């Protein structure tokens, strides 16, 4: 993989992944993506393990799995084509890599909309984009310096922490050791009884409230009906 990355020369690489849940792309979508990525000058590492496109350009290589975070941190990485998952988005922010978002479901459209608003991404509609749309999007985030500048600005903010991640991990491990397991940080759910843990007391209170309201409503209706019947009988006798 490193040899393939280094073979990209000055043009660099594009990392492409739609996550682990998207596997069965239609032939039309596969061919559109392959046709588009074959038109860019960068080398493409595409995480995809299903049926290959009918034509696979020489600048694209398919992998069942990729070390995504390591590739995004590689100095030759120019862009990240992503579905907009939270982990991938934060990895791209950490390394200052501009994105082409192809969101599919869940939180992905919202994630990519945030990145577009921050000037670090371009968004495409998975079901609608054509080969030329993808080509233009990739070239835009690579050749327009504003996308890289926005991604680097987000990266600087992300890195601006009081201590490194390693130091923070070491601190909390030693904190737990010093405080003999740090029981005061344990979730209080561990101290609940089984019926409290499963909210059975809450459900019982709610059920009792519903039953009480239903009984009151039923009694009120019966009382009103009796009143109406009594008035009708009294009126009939008088007539």
Secondary structure, DSSP 8 states (H G I E B T S, - for coil): -HHHHHTTGGG-EEEEE--SS-----HHHHHHHHHHHTTSSSEEEEE--SS--SS--TTEEEES---HHHHHTSTTEEEEEE---HHHHHHHHHHT--EEE---STTHHHHHHHHHHTTSEEE--TTT--HHHHHHHHHHHHH-HHHHHHHHHHHHHHH--SS-HHHHHHHHHHHHHHTTTTGGGS-GGGGS-HHHHTTHHHHHHHHHHHHHHHHHHHHHHHHHHHHHHHHHHHHHHH-
